[in-house]
Amino acid sequence: MPMQPAIGVVVYQSQHLVDGLLVALSRRLRQRGLRLAGLVQHNEDDACTACGHMALEDLATGRLVPISEQRGRGARGCRLDAQGLATSAGLAAAAIGSDRVDLVILNKFGKAEAEGRGLRDEFGLAVGRGLPTLTAVGEALLPAWRSFAGEDWQVLEPSLEALEAWCLAQVADEARAAERITGGITW
């Protein structure tokens, strides 16, 4: 039976800032050799349209999947591309389900997840597998997050150093637990 995973949450007011933070964190963790699964969001502002380009990066492969629907010059607001979201979710689920994962980063628990869609299944898969999981939740969505996740999670400081330290501690804890289970035997 999987152990109860550690769940870290960055509570934010500006999604745009937290997206960049999680992208930078994923780069640092990969440089340290961690095997990541999940998704982080890349944003590219576009002064010519109301909505910049958004893409989700599959952390297992580095593949970028566009998720913003380009609606033309006169459009107001953004619209997410449902096909891009579905493709990204499938990539994340495949990676989370593999045996080669140290840590899961799921970019955010947002409006879609609060409404029962989005990456809810991927959150459930990561937790069900006992994997340390990091995400971001907007202040306005904290009640929906609590309803979904309960209270067994930790609020993390939104700094690169604090998030990296938390992630490395979770991976070290997982390694120590695996060593206890196998009695230190390596195969």
C-alpha positions as CSV (number, residue, x, y, z in Angstrom):
1,M,0.0,0.0,0.0
2,P,1.4,3.4,-1.0
3,M,2.5,5.8,1.8
4,Q,0.6,9.0,2.3
5,P,2.3,11.5,0.0
6,A,3.6,14.9,0.9
7,I,1.6,17.6,-0.8
8,G,3.1,21.1,-1.0
9,V,1.0,24.1,-2.1
10,V,2.0,27.5,-3.2
11,V,-0.9,29.9,-2.5
12,Y,-0.9,32.7,-5.0
13,Q,-2.6,35.9,-6.1
14,S,-0.9,36.2,-9.5
15,Q,-0.9,33.0,-11.6
16,H,1.5,34.5,-14.1
17,L,4.2,34.9,-11.4
18,V,3.8,31.4,-9.9
19,D,3.9,29.9,-13.4
20,G,7.4,31.3,-13.9
21,L,8.5,30.2,-10.5
22,L,7.4,26.6,-11.2
23,V,9.2,26.6,-14.6
24,A,12.4,27.8,-12.9
25,L,12.0,25.2,-10.2
26,S,11.5,22.3,-12.6
27,R,14.7,23.3,-14.5
28,R,16.7,23.4,-11.2
29,L,15.3,20.0,-10.1
30,R,16.1,18.4,-13.5
31,Q,19.7,19.8,-13.3
32,R,20.0,17.9,-9.9
33,G,18.9,14.7,-11.7
34,L,15.4,14.4,-10.3
35,R,12.9,12.5,-12.4
36,L,9.9,14.7,-12.7
37,A,6.3,14.1,-13.9
38,G,3.5,16.6,-14.3
39,L,3.1,19.9,-16.0
40,V,4.3,23.5,-15.7
41,Q,2.9,26.4,-17.7
42,H,4.9,28.7,-20.0
43,N,3.4,32.1,-20.8
44,E,4.3,34.4,-23.6
45,D,2.7,37.9,-23.6
46,D,1.4,39.1,-26.8
47,A,0.8,42.9,-27.1
48,C,-1.3,42.4,-30.2
49,T,-3.9,40.2,-28.7
50,A,-5.9,40.1,-25.5
51,C,-4.5,36.7,-24.7
52,G,-0.8,35.7,-24.7
53,H,0.4,32.3,-25.8
54,M,0.2,29.6,-23.1
55,A,1.7,26.1,-23.3
56,L,2.0,23.3,-20.8
57,E,5.4,21.5,-20.6
58,D,5.3,17.8,-19.9
59,L,8.0,17.5,-17.3
60,A,8.9,13.9,-18.2
61,T,9.7,14.6,-21.8
62,G,10.0,18.4,-22.1
63,R,7.3,18.5,-24.8
64,L,5.4,21.8,-25.0
65,V,1.7,21.6,-25.8
66,P,-0.1,24.8,-26.7
67,I,-3.2,25.4,-24.5
68,S,-4.4,28.9,-25.6
69,E,-6.9,29.2,-28.3
70,Q,-6.0,32.1,-30.6
71,R,-9.2,34.0,-31.2
72,G,-7.9,36.9,-33.3
73,R,-7.2,40.6,-32.7
74,G,-10.7,41.8,-31.6
75,A,-11.2,39.0,-29.0
76,R,-11.6,39.8,-25.4
77,G,-10.0,37.5,-22.8
78,C,-8.5,34.1,-23.2
79,R,-10.0,30.8,-24.0
80,L,-8.2,27.5,-23.2
81,D,-7.8,24.9,-25.9
82,A,-9.6,21.8,-24.6
83,Q,-7.7,19.5,-26.9
84,G,-4.4,20.9,-25.8
85,L,-5.4,20.4,-22.1
86,A,-6.5,16.8,-22.8
87,T,-3.2,16.0,-24.6
88,S,-1.2,17.5,-21.7
89,A,-3.3,15.6,-19.1
90,G,-2.7,12.4,-21.0
91,L,1.1,13.0,-21.1
92,A,1.1,13.8,-17.3
93,A,-0.9,10.7,-16.4
94,A,1.4,8.4,-18.4
95,A,4.5,9.8,-16.7
96,I,2.9,9.8,-13.2
97,G,1.9,6.2,-13.7
98,S,5.5,5.1,-14.6
99,D,8.0,3.7,-12.2
100,R,10.5,6.4,-13.0
101,V,9.2,9.4,-11.0
102,D,10.7,11.1,-7.9
103,L,8.3,14.1,-7.7
104,V,5.2,15.4,-9.4
105,I,4.6,19.1,-10.2
106,L,1.1,19.9,-11.3
107,N,1.0,23.6,-12.3
108,K,-2.1,24.5,-10.5
109,F,-5.4,23.6,-9.0
110,G,-7.5,26.1,-10.9
111,K,-11.1,26.8,-11.9
112,A,-11.4,23.7,-14.1
113,E,-10.2,21.5,-11.2
114,A,-12.5,23.2,-8.8
115,E,-15.4,22.4,-11.2
116,G,-14.4,18.7,-11.3
117,R,-12.5,18.8,-14.6
118,G,-8.9,19.6,-15.6
119,L,-6.1,17.7,-13.8
120,R,-8.2,16.3,-11.0
121,D,-7.5,12.7,-12.1
122,E,-3.8,13.4,-12.3
123,F,-3.8,14.8,-8.8
124,G,-5.6,11.6,-7.7
125,L,-3.1,9.4,-9.5
126,A,-0.1,11.1,-7.9
127,V,-1.6,10.9,-4.5
128,G,-2.7,7.3,-5.0
129,R,0.8,6.3,-6.0
130,G,2.2,8.0,-2.9
131,L,4.3,10.5,-4.8
132,P,5.4,13.8,-3.4
133,T,3.3,16.4,-5.2
134,L,3.7,20.2,-5.6
135,T,1.0,22.5,-7.0
136,A,-0.2,26.1,-6.8
137,V,-3.7,27.2,-5.7
138,G,-5.1,30.7,-6.0
139,E,-6.3,32.3,-2.8
140,A,-9.9,32.4,-4.2
141,L,-9.9,28.7,-4.8
142,L,-8.6,27.6,-1.4
143,P,-12.1,26.5,-0.3
144,A,-12.5,24.3,-3.4
145,W,-8.9,22.9,-2.8
146,R,-9.7,22.0,0.8
147,S,-12.9,20.3,-0.3
148,F,-10.9,18.3,-2.8
149,A,-7.7,17.6,-0.9
150,G,-8.7,17.7,2.7
151,E,-6.2,19.2,5.2
152,D,-3.2,17.0,4.7
153,W,-1.0,19.4,2.8
154,Q,1.5,22.1,3.5
155,V,1.6,25.8,2.4
156,L,5.0,26.6,1.0
157,E,6.8,29.9,0.7
158,P,6.7,31.1,-2.9
159,S,10.4,31.4,-3.4
160,L,12.7,29.3,-5.6
161,E,15.0,28.4,-2.7
162,A,12.1,27.3,-0.4
163,L,10.4,25.2,-3.0
164,E,13.7,23.5,-4.1
165,A,14.5,22.7,-0.4
166,W,11.0,21.2,0.1
167,C,11.2,19.1,-3.0
168,L,14.7,17.8,-2.2
169,A,13.6,16.9,1.3
170,Q,10.6,15.0,0.0
171,V,12.7,13.0,-2.4
172,A,15.3,12.3,0.4
173,D,12.4,11.1,2.6
174,E,11.1,8.8,-0.2
175,A,14.6,7.4,-0.7
176,R,15.0,6.7,3.0
177,A,11.6,5.0,3.1
178,A,12.4,2.8,0.2
179,E,15.7,1.8,1.8
180,R,13.9,0.8,5.0
181,I,11.4,-1.3,2.9
182,T,14.2,-3.1,1.0
183,G,16.5,-3.3,4.0
184,G,19.1,-1.4,2.0
185,I,19.3,-4.1,-0.7
186,T,19.8,-2.8,-4.2
187,W,18.8,-4.9,-7.1
